Amino acid sequence: MKERILETADRLFYLQGIRAVGVDTIAAEIGISKRTLYNHFPSKDALIAAYLERRFVKPKPSDKPAAEQILATFDSLERRFASRNFRGCPFVNAVAELGPDDKSVKKTAVAFKESRRLWFRDLLHQLGVKDAEALATQLALLVDGSIAQDLVRDDPAMARAAKEAAKVLLRNAGVEVPS
């Protein structure tokens, strides 16, 4: 039951917004009472935290060369952008909806963004990039910028444009970039 509640909350929060969806709506969608929902999640804040934790997925380890893994990020984004259910970054959305004063949500969002940046950094270290910290930050900005551009323009090609910019940054850092 807990998983059903979380699956439903995940779908509704992401597609409709956290503030727009109440626990009444989630319970009704599943066909349970609010009391049953609260037995599993004592508050909407607890449900929001579980939703964001569920969305906090780290990239899977890969045997592919580091540069290919970095660039594959943008290919993955392009596929997600093409989905009619793409609504942007759930962490940015949560902070935008709930405001910067919601310390728990902001902390989770920062942790997610930092985990992606560190993933880039670790791959850049494997490639021998001198200033891996700075380049990792730039790559993370390309990811977030392409997401914002896609949301505004509804154009999955924004991920391709970000990938081309990432190639330039990688080449400038001395990385051999696959064609």
C-alpha positions as CSV (number, residue, x, y, z in Angstrom):
1,M,0.0,0.0,0.0
2,K,2.8,2.4,0.9
3,E,4.3,1.9,-2.6
4,R,0.9,2.5,-4.3
5,I,0.5,5.7,-2.4
6,L,4.0,6.8,-3.3
7,E,3.6,5.9,-7.0
8,T,0.4,7.8,-7.2
9,A,1.8,10.8,-5.3
10,D,4.9,10.8,-7.6
11,R,2.8,10.8,-10.7
12,L,0.4,13.5,-9.5
13,F,3.0,15.7,-7.9
14,Y,5.2,15.7,-11.0
15,L,2.4,16.2,-13.5
16,Q,0.1,18.6,-11.6
17,G,2.3,20.1,-9.0
18,I,2.9,19.5,-5.3
19,R,0.6,22.4,-4.1
20,A,-2.1,21.5,-6.6
21,V,-2.4,18.0,-5.3
22,G,-3.8,17.3,-1.9
23,V,-3.7,14.2,0.1
24,D,-7.5,13.9,-0.5
25,T,-6.8,13.6,-4.2
26,I,-4.1,11.0,-3.8
27,A,-6.3,8.9,-1.5
28,A,-9.3,9.2,-3.8
29,E,-7.1,8.2,-6.8
30,I,-6.1,5.0,-5.0
31,G,-9.4,4.4,-3.4
32,I,-8.3,4.6,0.2
33,S,-9.2,6.8,3.1
34,K,-7.0,9.7,4.2
35,R,-6.5,7.8,7.4
36,T,-4.9,4.9,5.6
37,L,-2.7,7.3,3.7
38,Y,-1.7,9.0,7.0
39,N,-0.9,5.6,8.5
40,H,1.9,5.3,5.9
41,F,2.9,9.0,5.6
42,P,2.1,11.0,8.8
43,S,1.9,14.3,6.9
44,K,2.0,15.7,3.4
45,D,5.5,16.9,4.1
46,A,6.5,13.3,4.8
47,L,4.9,12.3,1.5
48,I,6.7,15.1,-0.4
49,A,10.1,14.0,1.2
50,A,9.4,10.4,0.1
51,Y,8.5,11.6,-3.4
52,L,11.7,13.5,-3.8
53,E,13.8,10.7,-2.3
54,R,12.2,8.3,-4.9
55,R,13.2,10.8,-7.7
56,F,16.8,11.0,-6.4
57,V,18.3,8.5,-8.8
58,K,22.0,8.4,-9.3
59,P,23.5,7.4,-12.7
60,K,24.2,3.7,-12.9
61,P,27.8,2.6,-13.1
62,S,28.9,2.0,-16.7
63,D,31.8,0.4,-18.6
64,K,31.5,3.0,-21.3
65,P,34.4,5.5,-21.6
66,A,33.9,8.6,-19.4
67,A,33.5,11.1,-22.2
68,E,30.7,8.9,-23.7
69,Q,29.0,8.7,-20.4
70,I,29.0,12.5,-20.0
71,L,27.6,13.0,-23.5
72,A,25.0,10.3,-23.1
73,T,23.5,12.5,-20.4
74,F,22.3,14.8,-23.1
75,D,21.0,12.0,-25.3
76,S,19.0,10.8,-22.3
77,L,17.7,14.3,-21.7
78,E,16.6,14.6,-25.4
79,R,14.5,11.4,-25.0
80,R,12.9,12.7,-21.8
81,F,12.2,16.0,-23.4
82,A,10.3,14.2,-26.2
83,S,8.0,12.6,-23.7
84,R,4.6,14.3,-23.4
85,N,4.8,13.9,-19.7
86,F,8.1,15.8,-19.2
87,R,7.6,18.6,-16.7
88,G,11.2,19.5,-15.9
89,C,13.4,18.8,-12.9
90,P,11.2,17.6,-10.0
91,F,13.7,19.1,-7.5
92,V,13.7,22.6,-9.2
93,N,9.9,22.3,-9.4
94,A,9.6,21.5,-5.7
95,V,11.8,24.4,-4.7
96,A,9.9,26.8,-7.0
97,E,6.5,25.6,-5.7
98,L,7.3,25.4,-2.0
99,G,9.8,28.3,-1.8
100,P,13.3,28.5,-0.6
101,D,12.1,28.6,3.0
102,D,11.2,24.9,2.9
103,K,14.6,23.8,4.2
104,S,14.0,20.1,3.8
105,V,13.0,20.4,0.1
106,K,15.8,22.8,-0.6
107,K,18.3,20.5,1.1
108,T,17.2,17.5,-1.0
109,A,17.3,19.6,-4.2
110,V,20.8,20.8,-3.5
111,A,21.9,17.3,-2.7
112,F,20.5,16.0,-6.0
113,K,22.1,18.8,-8.1
114,E,25.4,18.3,-6.3
115,S,25.4,14.6,-6.8
116,R,25.1,15.1,-10.6
117,R,27.9,17.7,-10.5
118,L,30.1,15.3,-8.6
119,W,29.3,12.5,-11.0
120,F,30.5,14.7,-13.8
121,R,33.6,15.7,-11.8
122,D,34.5,12.1,-11.1
123,L,34.3,11.2,-14.8
124,L,36.4,14.3,-15.7
125,H,39.0,13.1,-13.2
126,Q,39.1,9.8,-15.0
127,L,39.8,11.8,-18.2
128,G,42.6,13.7,-16.5
129,V,40.9,17.1,-16.8
130,K,42.9,19.7,-14.8
131,D,40.0,21.8,-13.5
132,A,37.4,19.1,-13.2
133,E,35.5,21.0,-10.5
134,A,34.9,24.0,-12.8
135,L,34.1,21.9,-15.8
136,A,31.7,19.7,-13.8
137,T,29.8,22.8,-12.8
138,Q,29.6,24.0,-16.4
139,L,28.3,20.7,-17.5
140,A,25.7,20.7,-14.8
141,L,24.6,24.2,-15.9
142,L,24.3,22.9,-19.5
143,V,21.9,20.2,-18.2
144,D,19.8,22.6,-16.2
145,G,19.8,25.2,-19.0
146,S,18.7,22.7,-21.6
147,I,15.8,21.6,-19.3
148,A,14.7,25.2,-18.9
149,Q,15.0,25.8,-22.6
150,D,13.0,22.7,-23.4
151,L,10.2,23.7,-21.0
152,V,9.9,27.2,-22.5
153,R,10.3,26.1,-26.2
154,D,9.0,22.6,-26.1
155,D,11.9,21.6,-28.2
156,P,13.9,18.4,-27.5
157,A,16.7,19.7,-29.7
158,M,17.7,21.9,-26.8
159,A,19.4,18.8,-25.4
160,R,21.4,18.4,-28.6
161,A,22.5,22.0,-28.5
162,A,23.6,21.5,-24.9
163,K,25.5,18.3,-26.0
164,E,27.3,20.3,-28.7
165,A,28.3,22.9,-26.1
166,A,29.5,20.1,-23.8
167,K,31.7,18.7,-26.6
168,V,33.3,22.2,-27.0
169,L,34.0,22.4,-23.3
170,L,35.4,18.9,-23.2
171,R,37.6,19.5,-26.2
172,N,38.9,22.8,-24.7
173,A,39.8,20.8,-21.6
174,G,41.9,18.4,-23.7
175,V,39.4,15.5,-23.9
176,E,39.2,13.5,-27.0
177,V,35.5,13.6,-27.8
178,P,33.8,10.8,-29.8
179,S,32.1,12.0,-33.0
